[in-house]
Amino acid sequence: MSESLVHRDAAVIWHPFTPQQSQQTPIVISQSRGAEVFDQNGNSYIDAISSWWVITHGHAHPKIVTAVQQQVAKLPHVMFSGVTHEPAVRCAEFLLHRAPHYRKVFYSDDGSTAVEVAIKMALQFWHNKGQARNKIIAFENAYHGDTFGSMSVGARNVFSTAFERHLFQVKTIPVPVRGQEEHSISAFKTILQEENIAAFIVEPLVQGAGGMLMYDVTVLDELFEMAAASEVIAIADEVMTGFGRTGTFFATDQCRHKPDIIALSKGLTGGFLPLGATLCTSKIHEAYLTDDRTKTFFHGHSFTGNPLACAAAVASLELFEEENTMQNVSRIAGVFQSWIHEFEKLQGVHDVRTMGGIFAVELKPEQGPSGYLNPIAERALQFFPEHGILLRPLGNVLYVIPPYCIQPNQLQIVKDTLMRFIKELQR
Ligand SMILES: Cc1ncc(COP(=O)(O)O)c(C=O)c1O
């Protein structure tokens, strides 16, 4: 039965990020629970990367299942202009309770659209004020999504080459990883002297898709402070870092100077349904408080504020309090700390880094292109599922971002399998 599904899939489906000529046979997943997913033959796989970093409490958490079931019978969907509903209001109240620096929540569909909203909100802020600020500063090596605006503020690489002529230009500064802090700050200072800078966008503390690159909060704080002094709107793309991943609820909780806008998605619904949310301060919102209707923020999606997604988000946000989820993140963070030394000792390892519930091992690149297309990735895509683990590397960077319910024995299996893979690569 599963084989026929594989054939039917091959006949009709074009999977994301998947070469079409030599694609791997997909695993047919039929169920998921906790930190595991199960294929149709009953084999289990530990979801070591939380299905692209979206699963927080675990797969199929009963509280979120019930919340969605109850909501679907009452109000599965309604448009979101001229009407409202309880799940959307409760979710927004919850988010603003968690992020009290912000005043308003604007819903969208996913991480890319949450970033698009953030960029457009910032650019129109200056337009509404009648000021000609239109340039954006971004980090090198960034990833903010696959739509045109979010690609424009991201790195120019294999993901964007085909579209380069259609992307808007941004000013970039080096990522302030260890040793690069001063370089990054001085580049920022120079660009801030230009007159037309509208906004600065950043993945706070960790660059996810760019290879789990990590940098210190003090330098991020300094960049936010400098942006504020130049009245440049700071945007934190917390799509990956939000909901506990870096050890605090939001990565920017660690900052003294808060950005003006944060973009959220992924873990927002606990990984159940797609939903994006862009939070802005009163200052941003006030630029839209006008009788001039041409200054309206003309942005929306058919499924903006979808009640099912919002109900899942409310249940997930409640779980963070009821289950004291952040304690689980600390437990995982402790385990990852204890792994560092053992991985550093392995042959072929270039760097080991961890923050909160994120653990990454950067391997010395094998022959072939470095980065995302490095051949290590292909070998890993074969190896890990064969050993009962879902883990997709970023080129030569192997990483683990588990659901917070992952058990010590499951973490041990992930660690042993990672080590075995690295050792086998050396043979
Ligand atoms: C930091 C960041 N921003 C935006 C996105 C895009 O999110 P989505 O894939 O939901 O569009 C991602 C996805 O990985 C991300 O890591």
The ligand as an SDF file (V2000), in Angstrom:
LIG
                    3D

 16 16  0  0  0  0  0  0  0  0999 V2000
   14.2110   32.9570   10.1780 C   0  0  0  0  0  0  0  0  0  0  0  0
   13.1910   32.5060    9.1850 C   0  0  0  0  0  0  0  0  0  0  0  0
   12.3770   33.4060    8.6390 N   0  0  0  0  0  0  0  0  0  0  0  0
   11.4240   33.0460    7.7520 C   0  0  0  0  0  0  0  0  0  0  0  0
   11.2710   31.7340    7.3540 C   0  0  0  0  0  0  0  0  0  0  0  0
   10.2240   31.3550    6.3560 C   0  0  0  0  0  0  0  0  0  0  0  0
    9.1890   30.6640    6.9800 O   0  0  0  0  0  0  0  0  0  0  0  0
    8.1810   29.7710    6.1100 P   0  0  0  0  0  0  0  0  0  0  0  0
    8.9440   28.6130    5.6050 O   0  0  0  0  0  0  0  0  0  0  0  0
    7.1020   29.3890    7.0830 O   0  0  0  0  0  0  0  0  0  0  0  0
    7.6570   30.6440    5.0140 O   0  0  0  0  0  0  0  0  0  0  0  0
   12.1110   30.7650    7.9080 C   0  0  0  0  0  0  0  0  0  0  0  0
   11.9870   29.3560    7.5040 C   0  0  0  0  0  0  0  0  0  0  0  0
   12.8140   28.5290    7.7530 O   0  0  0  0  0  0  0  0  0  0  0  0
   13.1040   31.1650    8.8350 C   0  0  0  0  0  0  0  0  0  0  0  0
   13.9480   30.2740    9.3910 O   0  0  0  0  0  0  0  0  0  0  0  0
  1  2  1  0
  2  3  1  0
  2 15  2  0
  3  4  2  0
  4  5  1  0
  5  6  1  0
  5 12  2  0
  6  7  1  0
  7  8  1  0
  8  9  2  0
  8 10  1  0
  8 11  1  0
 12 13  1  0
 12 15  1  0
 13 14  2  0
 15 16  1  0
M  END
$$$$
